[in-house]
Amino acid sequence: MSGPILREVPVASPVHRLWAGTKMIAAFAVSVLLMFIPSWPVLGICVAFLAAVWITARLPLGTLPRFPWWFWAGLLLGALINLPIGSAAVLRYLNVAVFGLILLSASFLIAWTTPMGEIAPALAKLGAPLRRIGWTRRGVRHAVPVDEWAVVVALTLRGLPLLLEEMRILRASRKLRPSDGMLQRAANPLVDILTAALAVSTRRAGELGEAITARGGTGELTARPSTPGRRDIYALAIVGVVCAGAILVDVLV
């Protein structure tokens, strides 16, 4: 899969200027809508909505990921497996596949239009009501670690592209090694790459932890000012209208 996976595409657009939390709320609203009403009319409206967001974001065509052949082969294989059961099973399988692709596209749109530095503060602000929930143990009150969760999610999203790039480099380096017939038959390429990637990830995690500690700890990652504005209210209103229209179309159809 090529393309800027989980990386911001720096383009001046109204979608890029939205608060990161607004995009997360919009993606959550679409996922809840499809979870309860996964009909074809609703799927079509969601696809059209995501296409409109992509056009508004002014993302270049090169942004679209190009999935490998085995991804499409797997989708085709799933349809062939359901084919003997009947056409209804194939349609249900396609329904679920489109549902998954819509959620994947919504996640990509958030990543392509949002700087990684805004993810943790937005998650911390969205999870602020959870701070009121807590428990008391041995006379000490423990609150829900919202900031820690936000940092974990943000660092995971930041580290995933680095891990994918590292695995590509390891795979290319393995192909350049001189071939040894007996050694090549005994070695498992998948195990070798995963082992090397695990070692590299462990080293990078240690370096990242030291860098975060030197800069004041994880609290600095969520302390960045992050507040919605008037344009975010308009965007959420549009999302609400789209969801309400999708429900109305499903009821009428």
C-alpha positions as CSV (number, residue, x, y, z in Angstrom):
1,M,0.0,0.0,0.0
2,S,1.5,3.3,-1.0
3,G,0.5,6.9,-0.3
4,P,0.8,9.1,2.8
5,I,-0.8,6.7,5.2
6,L,-1.6,8.4,8.5
7,R,0.4,11.5,7.6
8,E,-0.9,15.0,7.1
9,V,-1.0,16.3,3.5
10,P,-0.2,20.0,4.0
11,V,-2.8,21.7,1.9
12,A,-4.7,25.0,2.6
13,S,-8.3,24.0,2.8
14,P,-11.4,24.5,5.1
15,V,-11.1,20.9,6.3
16,H,-7.5,21.3,7.4
17,R,-8.5,24.4,9.5
18,L,-11.1,22.4,11.5
19,W,-10.4,21.3,15.1
20,A,-9.2,17.8,15.3
21,G,-12.0,16.9,17.7
22,T,-14.6,18.0,15.2
23,K,-13.3,15.5,12.7
24,M,-13.3,12.7,15.3
25,I,-16.9,13.5,16.3
26,A,-17.9,13.5,12.6
27,A,-16.2,10.1,12.0
28,F,-17.9,8.7,15.2
29,A,-21.3,10.0,14.0
30,V,-20.9,8.3,10.6
31,S,-19.8,5.0,12.3
32,V,-22.7,5.0,14.7
33,L,-25.1,5.7,11.8
34,L,-23.8,2.8,9.8
35,M,-23.7,0.5,12.8
36,F,-27.5,0.9,13.3
37,I,-28.6,1.5,9.7
38,P,-26.2,-0.2,7.3
39,S,-28.6,-0.1,4.3
40,W,-27.5,0.6,0.8
41,P,-29.1,4.1,0.6
42,V,-27.3,5.1,3.8
43,L,-24.0,3.7,2.5
44,G,-24.4,5.7,-0.7
45,I,-25.0,8.9,1.2
46,C,-22.0,8.3,3.4
47,V,-19.8,7.6,0.3
48,A,-21.0,10.8,-1.3
49,F,-20.4,12.8,1.9
50,L,-16.8,11.5,2.2
51,A,-16.2,12.3,-1.5
52,A,-17.4,15.8,-0.8
53,V,-15.1,16.2,2.2
54,W,-12.2,14.9,0.1
55,I,-12.9,17.4,-2.6
56,T,-13.3,20.2,-0.1
57,A,-10.0,19.2,1.5
58,R,-8.3,19.7,-1.9
59,L,-6.3,16.6,-1.5
60,P,-4.3,15.5,-4.6
61,L,-5.1,12.2,-6.4
62,G,-1.7,10.9,-5.3
63,T,-3.0,10.9,-1.7
64,L,-5.3,7.9,-2.4
65,P,-3.7,4.7,-1.2
66,R,-3.1,2.0,-3.8
67,F,-3.9,-1.3,-2.1
68,P,-1.9,-4.4,-3.1
69,W,-3.4,-7.1,-5.3
70,W,-3.8,-9.5,-2.4
71,F,-6.2,-7.0,-0.7
72,W,-8.6,-7.1,-3.6
73,A,-8.1,-10.8,-4.1
74,G,-9.1,-11.3,-0.5
75,L,-12.3,-9.3,-1.0
76,L,-13.1,-11.4,-4.2
77,L,-12.4,-14.6,-2.3
78,G,-14.9,-13.6,0.4
79,A,-17.6,-13.0,-2.2
80,L,-16.9,-16.3,-3.9
81,I,-17.2,-18.1,-0.5
82,N,-20.6,-16.6,0.1
83,L,-21.8,-17.2,-3.5
84,P,-23.0,-20.8,-2.9
85,I,-25.2,-19.6,0.0
86,G,-27.1,-17.3,-2.3
87,S,-27.2,-13.8,-3.7
88,A,-28.5,-12.4,-0.4
89,A,-25.3,-13.6,1.4
90,V,-23.1,-12.0,-1.3
91,L,-25.0,-8.7,-1.0
92,R,-24.6,-8.8,2.8
93,Y,-20.9,-9.5,2.4
94,L,-20.6,-6.5,0.0
95,N,-22.5,-4.4,2.5
96,V,-20.1,-5.2,5.3
97,A,-17.1,-4.6,3.0
98,V,-18.3,-1.2,1.9
99,F,-19.1,-0.4,5.5
100,G,-15.5,-1.2,6.5
101,L,-14.0,0.8,3.6
102,I,-16.1,3.8,4.6
103,L,-14.8,3.7,8.1
104,L,-11.2,3.2,6.8
105,S,-11.7,6.2,4.4
106,A,-12.9,8.4,7.3
107,S,-9.9,7.5,9.4
108,F,-7.6,8.3,6.5
109,L,-9.3,11.7,5.9
110,I,-8.7,12.6,9.6
111,A,-5.0,11.6,9.3
112,W,-4.5,13.5,6.0
113,T,-6.0,16.7,7.2
114,T,-4.8,16.8,10.8
115,P,-1.3,17.5,12.2
116,M,-0.3,14.7,14.6
117,G,0.4,17.3,17.3
118,E,-3.3,18.2,17.5
119,I,-4.5,14.6,18.1
120,A,-3.6,14.3,21.8
121,P,-5.0,17.7,22.9
122,A,-8.2,17.0,21.1
123,L,-8.6,13.5,22.6
124,A,-7.9,14.9,26.0
125,K,-10.5,17.6,25.6
126,L,-13.1,15.2,24.3
127,G,-12.4,12.8,27.2
128,A,-12.6,15.6,29.8
129,P,-16.0,14.5,31.2
130,L,-14.4,11.1,32.0
131,R,-12.2,12.8,34.6
132,R,-15.2,13.0,36.9
133,I,-15.3,9.2,37.0
134,G,-13.0,7.7,39.5
135,W,-12.6,5.3,42.3
136,T,-11.1,5.4,45.8
137,R,-8.6,2.8,47.0
138,R,-6.9,2.9,50.3
139,G,-8.1,6.4,50.9
140,V,-6.6,7.7,47.6
141,R,-8.9,8.8,44.8
142,H,-7.9,7.6,41.3
143,A,-9.3,9.4,38.3
144,V,-9.7,8.0,34.8
145,P,-6.3,8.6,33.1
146,V,-7.7,10.5,30.2
147,D,-4.4,12.3,29.4
148,E,-2.4,9.1,29.4
149,W,-4.9,7.4,27.0
150,A,-4.8,10.4,24.7
151,V,-1.0,10.3,24.6
152,V,-1.0,6.5,23.9
153,V,-3.3,6.9,21.0
154,A,-1.4,9.9,19.6
155,L,1.9,8.2,19.9
156,T,0.6,5.0,18.3
157,L,-0.7,6.9,15.3
158,R,2.6,8.8,15.0
159,G,4.7,5.6,15.3
160,L,2.7,3.4,12.9
161,P,4.0,5.2,9.7
162,L,7.5,4.9,11.1
163,L,7.1,1.2,11.7
164,L,5.7,0.6,8.2
165,E,8.6,2.5,6.7
166,E,11.1,0.6,8.8
167,M,9.6,-2.7,7.7
168,R,9.9,-1.7,4.0
169,I,13.6,-0.9,4.6
170,L,14.1,-4.2,6.4
171,R,12.4,-6.1,3.6
172,A,14.5,-4.3,0.9
173,S,17.7,-4.9,2.9
174,R,16.9,-8.6,3.2
175,K,16.4,-8.9,-0.6
176,L,19.9,-7.5,-1.1
177,R,21.6,-10.1,1.1
178,P,23.7,-12.7,-0.8
179,S,21.7,-15.8,-1.3
180,D,22.7,-19.0,0.5
181,G,20.7,-22.0,-0.5
182,M,20.7,-23.9,2.8
183,L,20.3,-20.8,5.0
184,Q,17.6,-19.4,2.8
185,R,15.6,-22.6,3.0
186,A,15.9,-22.7,6.8
187,A,15.0,-19.0,7.4
188,N,11.5,-17.7,7.5
189,P,11.4,-14.2,5.9
190,L,8.3,-13.1,7.9
191,V,9.8,-14.1,11.2
192,D,13.1,-12.4,10.3
193,I,11.4,-9.1,9.4
194,L,9.0,-9.1,12.4
195,T,11.9,-9.9,14.8
196,A,14.0,-7.0,13.3
197,A,11.0,-4.7,13.4
198,L,10.4,-5.5,17.0
199,A,14.0,-4.8,17.9
200,V,14.0,-1.5,16.1
201,S,10.6,-0.5,17.6
202,T,11.9,-1.2,21.1
203,R,14.9,0.9,20.5
204,R,12.8,3.8,19.1
205,A,10.4,3.5,22.0
206,G,13.2,3.9,24.5
207,E,14.6,7.0,22.6
208,L,11.1,8.5,22.3
209,G,10.5,8.0,26.1
210,E,13.7,9.7,26.9
211,A,12.9,12.6,24.6
212,I,9.4,13.1,26.1
213,T,10.9,13.0,29.6
214,A,13.5,15.6,28.7
215,R,10.8,17.9,27.4
216,G,8.6,17.8,30.5
217,G,6.8,14.5,30.3
218,T,3.6,13.4,28.6
219,G,1.6,16.3,30.1
220,E,3.2,18.6,27.6
221,L,1.7,16.6,24.7
222,T,-1.9,17.3,25.9
223,A,-1.3,20.8,27.3
224,R,-1.4,22.4,23.8
225,P,-4.3,24.8,23.4
226,S,-7.0,23.1,21.4
227,T,-10.5,24.5,21.2
228,P,-13.2,24.4,18.6
229,G,-14.4,27.6,16.7
230,R,-17.3,28.8,14.8
231,R,-16.4,26.9,11.7
232,D,-16.5,23.7,13.8
233,I,-20.1,24.4,14.8
234,Y,-21.0,24.8,11.1
235,A,-19.2,21.5,10.2
236,L,-21.0,19.6,13.0
237,A,-24.3,21.0,11.8
238,I,-23.6,19.8,8.3
239,V,-22.7,16.3,9.7
240,G,-26.0,16.3,11.7
241,V,-28.0,17.3,8.6
242,V,-26.3,14.5,6.5
243,C,-27.0,11.9,9.2
244,A,-30.6,13.0,9.6
245,G,-31.1,13.0,5.8
246,A,-29.7,9.5,5.6
247,I,-32.1,8.3,8.3
248,L,-35.0,10.0,6.5
249,V,-34.0,8.4,3.2
250,D,-33.8,5.0,4.8
251,V,-37.3,5.4,6.3
252,L,-38.8,6.6,3.0
253,V,-37.1,3.9,0.9
